[in-house]
């Protein structure tokens, strides 16, 4: 009887502990891990959303930039974190679509090891070139690449990143030959575009447009299926290269095992944040479109993206092993 009573008391305490933990959440600062350097699109978006979450939840949200190994190092840090809701991961199209689709033996499983909360934003990329290159349109760049095969270098935020896939897809569809130069983030790549060490990058307007407005680079076209309402002056890459379309997206996940009550609270806070006029205006100013959605919608979207990227990789002959 004593054993039975002890088990009953222990079980009751455990049951009571779960809602108590969720009810008190958050009672300390939250770490928001971004698996890339400061200055790139992931960092910009994380800081916009993190600042709003800090205000709403009355706890500081600290942005923790951990780059390396195409972002895999940062993902492993979150995978090993306590499943308590105090470590968030910025999921990117590289980490949760491209790498799972193109690389074998990843040290994480995007679907098994993490709980999706929501996408936060998406954006069509922009073709960005060095100002001294002498090109003023996507057609000019394609012509230059055909006239001087192998002479143009394009940058990316790493192997398997959207910029890598974008450049490889351009080679295939435009029937040109350019060289890929991977960096640890789009920010460092843009610095070398400005300096003339590399000639172009197809990247997010979040990092490219501030440099374009300052006259440090030229932005020539956008990579969506239709003109970007936030950048209506830009023509489509598909006008020059039929069939060309590639976008980037970002979302938020937590490690598997995080209590449901906490993931529901986080999702609720995200929906509030992403629908505030201030956050939407900041994202729009940087060229991104907010994409609040349910965890189920985000999960289904990522599965479809992995299939799409696998097809792109096969077409472009990209392997990351």
C-alpha positions as CSV (number, residue, x, y, z in Angstrom):
1,X,0.0,0.0,0.0
2,X,2.9,2.4,0.9
3,X,4.4,1.7,-2.6
4,X,1.1,2.2,-4.3
5,X,0.5,5.6,-2.5
6,X,4.1,6.7,-3.3
7,X,3.5,6.0,-7.0
8,X,0.2,7.7,-6.9
9,X,1.7,10.8,-5.3
10,X,4.6,10.9,-7.7
11,X,2.3,10.5,-10.7
12,X,0.1,13.3,-9.5
13,X,3.0,15.6,-9.0
14,X,4.3,14.9,-12.5
15,X,0.9,15.6,-14.1
16,X,0.6,18.8,-12.2
17,X,4.2,19.8,-13.1
18,X,3.5,20.0,-16.8
19,X,0.8,22.7,-16.8
20,X,2.7,24.5,-14.0
21,X,5.8,24.7,-16.2
22,X,3.9,25.9,-19.2
23,X,2.0,28.4,-17.1
24,X,5.3,30.0,-15.8
25,X,6.8,30.1,-19.2
26,X,8.9,32.1,-20.0
27,X,10.6,32.9,-16.7
28,X,14.1,33.5,-18.1
29,X,15.6,34.8,-21.4
30,X,15.1,32.9,-24.6
31,X,18.0,32.1,-27.0
32,X,17.1,32.4,-30.7
33,X,19.8,30.6,-32.6
34,X,20.7,31.8,-36.2
35,X,23.0,29.4,-37.9
36,X,24.7,32.1,-40.0
37,X,26.8,35.3,-39.4
38,X,25.3,38.7,-38.5
39,X,24.2,40.9,-41.4
40,X,22.5,38.3,-43.6
41,X,18.8,37.8,-44.2
42,X,18.3,35.2,-41.5
43,X,19.9,37.5,-38.9
44,X,17.9,40.5,-40.0
45,X,14.6,38.6,-39.8
46,X,15.5,37.0,-36.5
47,X,16.2,40.4,-35.0
48,X,12.9,41.8,-36.2
49,X,10.9,38.9,-34.8
50,X,13.0,38.5,-31.7
51,X,12.6,42.1,-30.7
52,X,8.8,41.8,-31.0
53,X,8.7,38.5,-29.0
54,X,10.8,40.1,-26.3
55,X,8.2,42.9,-26.0
56,X,5.2,40.6,-26.0
57,X,6.6,37.9,-23.7
58,X,8.3,40.3,-21.3
59,X,11.5,38.3,-21.5
60,X,14.6,39.1,-23.5
61,X,15.1,37.1,-26.7
62,X,18.8,36.9,-27.4
63,X,20.0,36.4,-31.0
64,X,22.8,33.8,-31.0
65,X,24.7,33.7,-34.4
66,X,26.5,30.3,-34.8
67,X,27.8,29.8,-38.3
68,X,29.8,27.0,-39.8
69,X,29.5,23.9,-41.9
70,X,26.6,25.4,-44.0
71,X,24.7,26.0,-40.8
72,X,24.9,22.4,-39.5
73,X,26.8,23.4,-36.4
74,X,24.0,25.7,-35.3
75,X,21.4,23.1,-35.9
76,X,23.3,20.5,-33.8
77,X,23.5,23.0,-30.9
78,X,19.7,23.4,-30.9
79,X,19.2,19.6,-31.4
80,X,21.2,19.0,-28.2
81,X,19.4,21.8,-26.2
82,X,17.0,21.1,-23.4
83,X,13.4,20.7,-24.8
84,X,12.0,23.4,-22.6
85,X,11.2,26.2,-25.1
86,X,14.1,28.4,-24.2
87,X,16.1,27.7,-27.4
88,X,14.5,28.6,-30.7
89,X,16.1,27.8,-34.1
90,X,15.6,29.9,-37.2
91,X,14.8,27.2,-39.9
92,X,15.9,28.2,-43.3
93,X,15.4,26.8,-46.8
94,X,19.0,25.6,-46.7
95,X,18.9,23.8,-43.4
96,X,15.4,22.3,-43.7
97,X,15.0,21.8,-47.4
98,X,18.3,21.9,-49.5
99,X,20.6,20.0,-47.2
100,X,18.1,17.2,-46.4
101,X,17.3,17.0,-50.1
102,X,20.9,17.0,-51.4
103,X,23.2,15.7,-48.7
104,X,23.3,12.2,-47.2
105,X,24.3,11.4,-43.6
106,X,23.3,14.7,-42.1
107,X,23.8,14.7,-38.3
108,X,20.1,15.8,-37.9
109,X,16.8,14.8,-39.3
110,X,14.8,17.9,-40.2
111,X,11.4,16.2,-39.6
112,X,12.2,13.8,-36.7
113,X,14.4,16.1,-34.5
114,X,12.4,19.3,-34.6
115,X,8.9,20.7,-34.0
116,X,7.8,23.3,-36.6
117,X,6.1,26.4,-35.3
118,X,5.6,28.6,-38.4
119,X,7.2,30.1,-41.4
120,X,7.9,33.7,-40.7
121,X,8.8,35.2,-44.1
122,X,9.5,34.4,-47.7
123,X,11.1,36.4,-50.5
124,X,12.1,36.1,-54.2
125,X,15.8,36.5,-54.7
126,X,17.4,39.3,-56.7
127,X,20.2,39.2,-59.2
128,X,23.0,41.4,-57.8
129,X,26.2,42.4,-59.6
130,X,29.3,44.4,-59.1
131,X,28.9,48.0,-60.3
132,X,32.0,47.9,-62.5
133,X,31.0,44.7,-64.4
134,X,29.4,46.7,-67.2
135,X,26.0,44.9,-67.2
136,X,22.6,46.6,-66.8
137,X,20.3,43.6,-67.1
138,X,20.0,39.9,-66.7
139,X,20.3,39.6,-70.5
140,X,23.6,41.5,-70.4
141,X,25.0,39.1,-67.7
142,X,24.0,36.0,-69.6
143,X,25.6,37.4,-72.8
144,X,28.8,38.2,-70.9
145,X,28.9,34.7,-69.5
146,X,28.4,33.2,-72.9
147,X,31.1,35.4,-74.4
148,X,33.6,34.6,-71.6
149,X,32.7,31.1,-70.3
150,X,34.1,30.3,-66.9
151,X,35.2,33.9,-66.2
152,X,32.4,34.9,-63.9
153,X,32.2,33.9,-60.3
154,X,29.0,33.9,-58.2
155,X,28.9,33.9,-54.4
156,X,26.6,32.1,-52.0
157,X,26.0,31.7,-48.3
158,X,27.4,28.2,-48.5
159,X,27.0,24.9,-50.3
160,X,23.4,24.0,-50.7
161,X,22.2,27.6,-49.9
162,X,19.5,29.2,-52.0
163,X,22.2,31.4,-53.7
164,X,24.1,28.2,-54.6
165,X,21.0,26.6,-56.1
166,X,20.1,29.8,-57.8
167,X,23.5,30.2,-59.5
168,X,23.5,26.5,-60.5
169,X,20.0,26.8,-61.9
170,X,21.0,29.8,-64.0
171,X,23.9,27.9,-65.5
172,X,21.6,25.0,-66.5
173,X,18.7,27.1,-67.9
174,X,20.7,29.8,-69.5
175,X,23.3,27.3,-70.8
176,X,26.3,29.2,-69.4
177,X,29.2,28.3,-67.2
178,X,30.1,30.2,-64.1
179,X,32.0,29.3,-60.9
180,X,30.5,29.0,-57.5
181,X,32.3,30.6,-54.5
182,X,30.8,29.6,-51.1
183,X,31.0,31.9,-48.1
184,X,29.8,31.6,-44.5
185,X,26.9,33.9,-45.2
186,X,25.4,36.3,-47.7
187,X,26.9,39.3,-45.9
188,X,30.5,38.3,-46.5
189,X,29.7,37.5,-50.1
190,X,28.2,40.9,-50.7
191,X,31.4,42.5,-49.3
192,X,33.3,40.7,-52.0
193,X,30.8,41.7,-54.7
194,X,31.3,45.3,-53.7
195,X,35.1,44.8,-53.8
196,X,35.0,43.1,-57.1
197,X,36.5,39.8,-55.9
198,X,33.4,38.0,-57.3
199,X,31.0,39.3,-59.9
200,X,27.5,38.4,-58.9
201,X,25.1,36.8,-56.4
202,X,21.5,35.8,-56.6
203,X,20.4,36.5,-53.0
204,X,17.7,37.9,-50.8
205,X,16.8,41.6,-51.2
206,X,17.0,41.9,-47.4
207,X,20.8,41.9,-47.8
208,X,21.1,43.3,-51.3
209,X,18.8,46.2,-51.4
210,X,20.5,48.4,-48.8
211,X,23.7,48.1,-50.8
212,X,21.8,48.8,-54.0
213,X,20.2,51.9,-52.6
214,X,23.6,53.2,-51.5
215,X,25.0,52.6,-55.0
216,X,27.5,49.9,-53.9
217,X,26.0,47.1,-56.1
218,X,23.5,46.9,-59.0
219,X,20.2,44.8,-58.6
220,X,19.0,43.8,-62.0
221,X,16.1,41.3,-61.7
222,X,14.0,39.3,-59.3
223,X,13.5,35.5,-59.3
224,X,9.8,35.1,-58.5
225,X,7.1,33.8,-60.7
226,X,5.6,37.3,-60.9
227,X,6.8,40.8,-60.2
228,X,7.5,41.5,-56.6
229,X,5.0,44.1,-55.4
230,X,7.7,45.4,-53.0
231,X,10.1,45.8,-55.9
232,X,7.9,46.5,-58.8
233,X,10.6,48.2,-60.8
234,X,12.6,44.9,-61.2
235,X,11.9,42.7,-64.2
236,X,11.8,38.9,-63.8
237,X,14.7,36.7,-64.4
238,X,12.3,34.4,-66.3
239,X,11.9,37.2,-68.9
240,X,15.4,36.4,-69.9
241,X,15.7,32.8,-68.8
242,X,12.4,31.0,-69.3
243,X,11.4,28.8,-66.4
244,X,13.7,30.4,-63.9
245,X,12.1,30.7,-60.4
246,X,13.6,30.4,-57.0
247,X,12.6,31.8,-53.6
248,X,13.9,31.8,-50.0
249,X,11.9,31.3,-46.8
250,X,12.5,31.2,-43.1
251,X,10.7,29.8,-40.1
252,X,11.0,28.9,-36.5
253,X,11.4,25.5,-34.9
254,X,12.1,24.0,-31.5
255,X,13.7,20.7,-30.5
256,X,11.6,17.6,-30.4
257,X,10.2,16.9,-26.9
258,X,9.3,20.5,-26.1
259,X,6.0,20.3,-24.2
260,X,2.9,20.9,-26.3
261,X,1.6,23.7,-24.0
262,X,4.9,25.6,-24.6
263,X,4.9,25.1,-28.4
264,X,1.3,26.3,-28.5
265,X,2.2,29.4,-26.5
266,X,5.1,30.1,-28.8
267,X,3.0,29.7,-31.9
268,X,0.3,32.0,-30.4
269,X,3.0,34.7,-29.7
270,X,4.4,34.3,-33.2
271,X,1.0,34.8,-34.8
272,X,0.6,38.0,-32.9
273,X,4.1,39.2,-33.8
274,X,3.8,38.4,-37.5
275,X,0.5,40.2,-37.8
276,X,1.5,43.4,-36.1
277,X,1.8,46.4,-38.5
278,X,5.3,47.2,-37.1
279,X,6.7,43.8,-37.9
280,X,5.0,43.6,-41.3
281,X,6.3,47.1,-42.2
282,X,9.9,46.2,-41.2
283,X,9.8,43.0,-43.2
284,X,8.3,44.8,-46.2
285,X,10.9,47.5,-45.9
286,X,13.6,44.8,-46.3
287,X,11.8,43.1,-49.2
288,X,10.3,40.2,-47.3
289,X,6.7,39.1,-47.0
290,X,5.4,37.8,-43.6
291,X,4.0,34.2,-43.8
292,X,2.2,33.3,-40.5
293,X,0.8,29.8,-40.7
294,X,-0.1,26.8,-38.5
295,X,2.6,24.1,-37.5
296,X,0.8,21.6,-39.8
297,X,1.0,24.0,-42.8
298,X,4.7,24.7,-42.1
299,X,5.4,21.0,-41.9
300,X,3.7,20.2,-45.1
301,X,5.4,23.1,-46.8
302,X,8.8,21.9,-45.8
303,X,8.1,18.4,-47.0
304,X,7.1,19.8,-50.4
305,X,10.2,22.0,-50.6
306,X,12.5,19.1,-50.0
307,X,10.9,17.3,-53.0
308,X,11.2,20.4,-55.1
309,X,14.8,21.1,-54.2
310,X,15.7,17.5,-54.8
311,X,14.4,17.9,-58.4
312,X,16.3,21.1,-58.9
313,X,19.5,19.5,-57.6
314,X,19.0,16.6,-59.9
315,X,18.4,18.9,-62.9
316,X,21.4,21.1,-62.0
317,X,23.7,18.1,-61.1
318,X,24.2,19.4,-57.5
319,X,25.4,16.9,-54.9
320,X,26.7,18.0,-51.5
321,X,28.4,14.7,-50.4
